[in-house]
Amino acid sequence: MDTLTIELSAAFIDNPATPDHRTKVELTIENPSKHLEVKNQEGGPRSVHKFTIKDPHYLGHGSTYNLTIEQSALILALSCSLANQRILFTPLQPYLLATSKQYENIPAEIEVIDIPGEKGITITEKTRITESVSTVLGTKLSLDESLLLNIANRLLVYRIFDTSNRDLKDLNVLEAIKRYRDALMATEGISCYSFLYIAFEKAINADRDRKYKDFDKAASAATGMSENDVENLRLFNNRIKHALRNHADSATLRAGESRLAELSRNLKKATNKAILYWI
């Protein structure tokens, strides 16, 4: 039987990895039935996880859906991400290229020693040593195999890569999933938040357009989040997206940035529920 091997990195929604701040997830699969295995591998700045799928049809490859390997990898990344509250799984490993300064001539330090009857000269070469200290933020995550495969099947049945002959509701849900995929590829906090919020808004408004308090109420009903928490997500997104009109807007933006980790966690939970509500 053919097997499919997919490597994904694990991104913390509330603590993006940087060159000097690595993240590491110890991932395990609950209730395994031998359809799917995972091996945790070293990687930086994010940990890497090697998935082996014993029968690729579970991810739509070489079966009824005839997906490419890349599309099947996205099905897995989406399924793993939608199945947990904190981690986004992605085929992307972000790197920041180094910046440094080079000196044409490294100056030497010359010391003249006055010795009776002669002059002594000592030349001391200067050596520059650059050190970097890297911290690792780790966590454990357990994903239920049956839940992963269930979400993967729901995404396949919904035909997330096919926009032909779809009604407006389906097109909005597909747009929400597309923006969720963009969030998987984001490398820093604000851009990830922005893509997730677009996904959240499109999923909540899939059946009709809602604004302000009407949106908060519908989102609360769909996700179980309080209307006040939904409003906080919405207002912070507005301040990211729109120009500041007054100092109150600036204060809202700064306050949201200081709470970005908390808001991002809340937004991911809500977006997961909003998308899974429709598929």
PyMOL commands that set and color helices and strands:
alter all, ss='L'
color gray80, all
select helices_A, chain A and resi 56-59+69-82+145-157+168-185+189-204+212-223+227-241+247-258+260-278
alter helices_A, ss='H'
color red, helices_A
select strands_A, chain A and resi 4-12+21-30+36-41+48-53+87-90+109-115+118-124+135-144
alter strands_A, ss='S'
color yellow, strands_A
deselect
rebuild
show_as cartoon
